Amino acid sequence: MSRVYNFSAGPSVSPEPVLQQARQELLEWRDSGMSVMEMSHRGKHFLLIAEELESDLRSLMAIPENYKVLFLQGGASAQFSLIPQNILNGKTKACYLKTGAWSEKAIKDAKSYCDVIVSASSEDTRFTRIPEASTWHLDEQAAYLHYTTNETIHGVEFSELPDSKGLPLVSDMSSNILSRKIDVSQYGLIYAGTQKNMGPAGVTVVIVRDDLIGHAAKTVPPVFDYAEQAKNQSMLNTPATYNWYLVGLVLKWLKDQGGVEAMELRNIAKAAKLYQAIDQSALYSNPVAIPFRSRMNVPFILADESLDKPFLAAAEANGLFELKGHRSVGGMRASIYNAMPEAGVLALIDFMAEFERTH
Ligand SMILES: *Cc1c(COP(=O)(O)O)cnc(C)c1O
């Protein structure tokens, strides 16, 4: 077996101990006589897995009591449409910050349900910075302010909580959830697909303040109505049981690592080393303004585009995979989520230096 360093943006690298435990428990979970994927979601074994999943996430993120934690399907993409339908609550407007490809998609989808006010946009700088808060146009009649904490494609991350001027803050944390400490009580709603920082694809986490739910549009299917799913412990329909289990293993691994605070320190160190290597080189560059650089997704371009293909081929020959940038921005992108060990980042840095020396 030869596992490579996988820099994919998502689905992405999983912690190896999690994969090993899943393999060990594949045929029989504890003394249940069966695999988790064969269990009834109403049975005592699975209910225990589900309870631990929620309580581990609550403790890792210090989620207050007055927030519901839902585990849904449809990805973050479904939430782009479901959020307005669930929490507009009679209002007709919502504010959005446009800071990259994912917030752009969220805006496009929300437009079917409300008047979207683009409070600020960094499109004119090709999404390489976050516009100054003093320039944002926030409408006090809006139902919420939506933003994307980490723009996975453009490599732009908010390092501070935006001032929403009292509007409930709604945040797409798909690619940086659990990578840094946040204060959940400052948010109205947080959502994230699991395939970046929480394990395999197939589960969407929604953390929502109690007072925002219970007013979904009549046309919302019950499985996508937050209040209905909350009443049913996210089991209004059959949940993605095996994926819940796998996400649960990732959360237990994260606790073993020292939780979010310890992980954040590691993520700071990993990202700093990679950006430093890029900034010091004559071949590689990262276009994002320094205060807004993502700790999770590091895009970089080569000074000579004709070297892209040889770079990717040589990287693979050195066990470094999935470094090709998103088709919309080109170049390279190294995603260095929680589960990417520092050794992987160091191997990438060494390879980049060697490639520069020989080209
Ligand atoms: C990956 C990603 C999405 C889309 O997730 P799906 O699960 O494919 O719907 C949305 N937002 C961000 C920030 C992402 O990184």
The ligand as an ORCA input file, in Angstrom:
! r2SCAN-3c Opt
* xyz 0 1
  C     -17.389     22.655     -1.420
  C     -18.120     23.875     -1.046
  C     -19.491     24.039     -1.298
  C     -20.308     23.018     -2.046
  O     -20.476     21.863     -1.345
  P     -21.429     20.707     -1.910
  O     -21.386     19.707     -0.829
  O     -20.819     20.226     -3.191
  O     -22.752     21.279     -2.141
  C     -20.107     25.191     -0.876
  N     -19.425     26.151     -0.226
  C     -18.104     26.047      0.024
  C     -17.397     27.139      0.749
  C     -17.418     24.905     -0.379
  O     -16.101     24.785     -0.121
*
